[in-house]
Amino acid sequence: MENEALLEKFQTLTGEKNYSELSVYLDDQLITDIAELIHEVPDDADGIINNLSIGRAAAAFRILDFPLQEDVIHTLPPPKIAELMNELPADDRTAFLEELPSEAVKELIKLLDPEERRITLSLLGYKENSVGRIMTPDYIAVREEWTVKEVLDYIREHGKDSETIDVIYVIDEKGQLLDDFRIREFLLVSTDTVVHTLMDDRFVSLHTNDDQEEAIQVFRMENRVALPVVDDQGVLLGIVTID
């Protein structure tokens, strides 16, 4: 590879902010050379990925080592991450996700299109009739140290992206489920109330490997519109709604 020439050209066009020519130039390079360029200047990975066609960006990303892949993801804005994750072949995407902690996996799965999400959940090992295959990562989770005002502000900002706002979940810094609340419980107390003071640590959850038929019985017994889904460490990965 003409490493120095490629790097020099990239830096020149970037410095000139000539992004139209940069895109044409990068798309004309070998995928292996693009991957090596990312390795050479990982801090500029966002500039490289953003100026490649998405197909070529995904092709370069999939041949990077995992630590570098993780670094690249951290440099990209959410819309580009979503585009990249959806473009990756399902097996390469799954191999990448399997190396990540469950909290990061949950956030990335949120960015997938419904069909890609279904495929990915399947490849991540959730059995065909398991709760893990039908859970959605679109829910509202808050922290126990927040005030009710902070919770309501958060719901206003993010509620439109949630499957339901009838039930609000409380998680810790590791993403582990601590409690759940009906939204009306927050509406009936003072806004300066701290979430922790309302918690009773009593909640019902499903496990990703639970059978869907068993989940139906839990819904019937608990009279819930939604139930949280956790992994072996108690990390909240998604919810299942009654429909």
N, C-alpha and C positions, 0 to 999 in steps of 0.2 A: 504493500500500500504506500502511496505517496503521502505519508503521514504529515510531514511538515508542510507540504503544499496545501493539503486540505485544511489543516489547522490555520494556516496563514490566511487562506481565502475566507474561511469562516469568520475569523477575527476581524478581517478588513471589512467585509460586508456588514457585519454586526456593528462595528464602530461607525460605519457610514449610515446605519439604519436603513440599508437598502434591502428590505425584507423580501420584496418581490423577486429580485435577482437571487437572493439567498435561497429562497424556496425552490426555484428552478435548479440552482446549482446542487443543492443537497439531494433533490430527487433524482439527479443524474448520477449519483455516486452508488457504489456497491453497498449493499446492506451491511456486509462485514466491516467495510470502512466506516460507515456511520456508527456502528457499534463501538469501533475502536476510538472514534472521535469522542463519543460520550465518555468512554473510559479515560481519555486524555484530559478532558475538561468537564468533569462531573458537575461542577457548579453552573455550567452553562447548558445543562441537559434540557432545561425548559425551553431555551432558545432553539435548540436543535429539534426537539420533538414538535414544538409549535410551528416550525417552518418546514416540516415534512408533511407530505400527504399522509392521512391517517393510516392507510394500508402499509406504507413503508415505515412509519413510526412504530406500528405494532410489530412488524417483521424484525426491526432492529431491537426493540425491547425484549422480544422473546428469546434472543440469543445472548442477552446479558447475564452475568452471574447474579444470583439472588441479592446479595448485599447492594450491588449497584442498581438493580431493579428497584429495591426499596428506597434508595437514595433518590432515584429519578422521580418516583411517585411523590415524594415529599416536596419536590420542587414545582410540581404542576398544580394549577388551580383545579377545583372540583369539576368544572365542565370538560376540561381536557382529560382528566382522569377517567371520567365517565365514557368519553369517546374512545379512549385507548382500551379500557377494560372491555367494552362491548365489541371492539374490533378484534381483540385477541382470540385465537382459536381456543375452544372450550378447554382442551386438555392443558394448554400452556397457562391459561388463566387459573385453572384449578391448581396446577403445580405451584404457581406463585402464591395463591391464597393459602395453601396448606402450610406454607412456611411462616405465616404471619400469626400473631396472637389473635384470639377470637374476637376481641373488641375491634381490631382493625378490619378483620374479615367482615364483620357485621356492617361497618361503615361502607366498605367497598361494594358489598352485595346490594346495598341501597341504590347504588348508581347504575346497576344493570337494568337493561330492558327486561320486561316480564319473561319473555321466552329464554333469554340468556340466563336470567336468574334461576329459572326452573332447571335448566340444564346444569348449571353450576352447583346448585344444591344437590342434585342427583349425583354428580361426580364427586362432591365432597363427602359422600358416603351415607347420606340419609336414605333409608330404605323407601321403596316405592309407596308404601302405605303409611309411612311415618309422619308424625307432626312436622318434622323438619322439612318435608317436601312441600308443605302448604303454608308455612309461616311467612309472614311479611315483616320486613325490617322497618316498616313505616309506622312508628308509634311515638308517643311523647314520653321522654324520660327526664326526670329532674333530680336534683341533689338534695340530701337531707338538711344541709346547712342553709339552703335558700329560704327566703321569706315567701309567703303566699303571693305577695306583690310580684316578686321575681318569677314565680311560677306562672302567674297569669300573663305577665309580659311575654314570657317564653312561649306560652301557648298561642298568644296572638300572632307572634312572629312565625312560628313553625307549625301551627295546627293544620294549615292547609295541606301540608305534606304528609299528614298522618292518616292512617286507615280509620282511626276513630279517636275522638278526644273525650269520649265518655269515661275512659279509665286512664289515669296517669300513673306512671311507674317511677319508683324511687330507686336509684342505683348509687353505688359508691364509686370511688376513683378507679376501681378496676372493672367497673361495669357489672358488678354482681348485684343481683336483685335484692333489695332490702324490704320493699313494701309496695303496695298499690293502693290507689285512692279513686273513688268516684269523683268526678270533677266537682259535683255539688258540694263535696266536703270542703273544698277550697273556697267556694263561693259563699259559704255560711259563716266564715270566721274572719277576724280582723286581718287586714292585708299585711300587718307587721308580724303576724304569727310565723314562727319558724317551723318548717316542715317536720323536723325531728320531734317536736313536741306533740305532733298529731299521730305519730307512728305507733302501731301496736305490734309490728313485726309478724302479723298474721296475714298470710296470703296463700293462694293456691296457684301452683304453676304446673306446666307440662314440661316434659323432657323432649329433646329433639327426636329421640328414638321411640317415643310412645306411639302406640298404634292409633290411627285416626278414629277408629271405632271406640276405643277407650276414651279418647278425648271427648267424643260426643256425650258419653255418659257423665263425664265430669261437668260439662256444660249444663246438662240437665239437673244435676244435683246442686250445683253452685248458683244456678240462675244468673249466669254472667253473659255479657255481650262480647267479651273478649277475654282471653287468657294468655299470660306470658309464657314464653318458651325459653328454657335455659339449657346450658350444657352441663357437663359433669362438674365443672367448677362453680356452677350457680350463676354464670354470666348470662345476662339477658341478651338473647340473640334475635328475638322477634316476638310476634304475637300471632295468635290465631283468633279470628272473629267468628261469631256464631253462624254467619252465612256460609 
